[in-house]
Amino acid sequence: MRLPDYWMTRPGVDADENARAAFDALLRTTLGSGGGAPIDYTLPWPKWQFLCHAADHHGIAMHGSGDPNIALFEPRQPIDLTDFGNQKAIYAASDGLWAMFFAVVDRDRVGSITNACIRVAAEAGALDGPYYVFSVSQSALAGRPWRTGTVYLLPRDAFTSQPPVAFRVQPNPHRATGWFCAGSAAGQAHGRAGGFSVPRPNPRA
């Protein structure tokens, strides 16, 4: 299947064996601590690689936000054109880059956004991708509507997935298992695991 050219792929840099081992160790430390504290991310690899690895291989869902102090996630009613996206629920992504987009885009300065993350099923049943669409209006883009944000890590098994898109909802209150700052990355009412921040986007990148 050939997608339109506005669909983007992940940066063409895969984490090597050393990176994957370091990501696994950091995630074990984070989850083993009981959560509730920022992840002290000092690894030499980009944060997006850690997030994508955690989402792809460890059953982690992620919620991107501009608020670095969320202690308990409460269901909210969004405005969405799809039945799935219009539920009163907690929403999280099962992809690290998708969550980072929600962390870094300043919704107070952007009236609406277009976003998607999909995997395409091949004829043999294998999934290709992920593929992304991240868009804000041209008028908002001129104001550089980016912020430093936080990505919260949450247990994926508490969420309901929307096949085949990697977006998830959870109808009950939820605490993060971890979080970190994305720079403009972070979750039912059990303990938060952790998270961290990431730097705001470089407009030249």
Sequence and secondary structure as in RCSB ss.txt:
>XXXX:A:sequence
MRLPDYWMTRPGVDADENARAAFDALLRTTLGSGGGAPIDYTLPWPKWQFLCHAADHHGIAMHGSGDPNIALFEP
RQPIDLTDFGNQKAIYAASDGLWAMFFAVVDRDRVGSITNACIRVAAEAGALDGPYYVFSVSQSALAGRPWRTGT
VYLLPRDAFTSQPPVAFRVQPNPHRATGWFCAGSAAGQAHGRAGGFSVPRPNPRA
>XXXX:A:secstr
    TT EE  S    HHHHHHHHHHHHHHHHTTS SB     SS HHHHHHHHHHHS EEEEEES TT SSB  
B    SSTGGGSSBEEEESSHHHHHHHHHB GGG S EEEEEEEEE TTS EEEEEEEEEE HHHHTT  B  EE
EEEEEGGGSEEETTEEEEEESS B  SEEEE        S   EEEEE    TT 
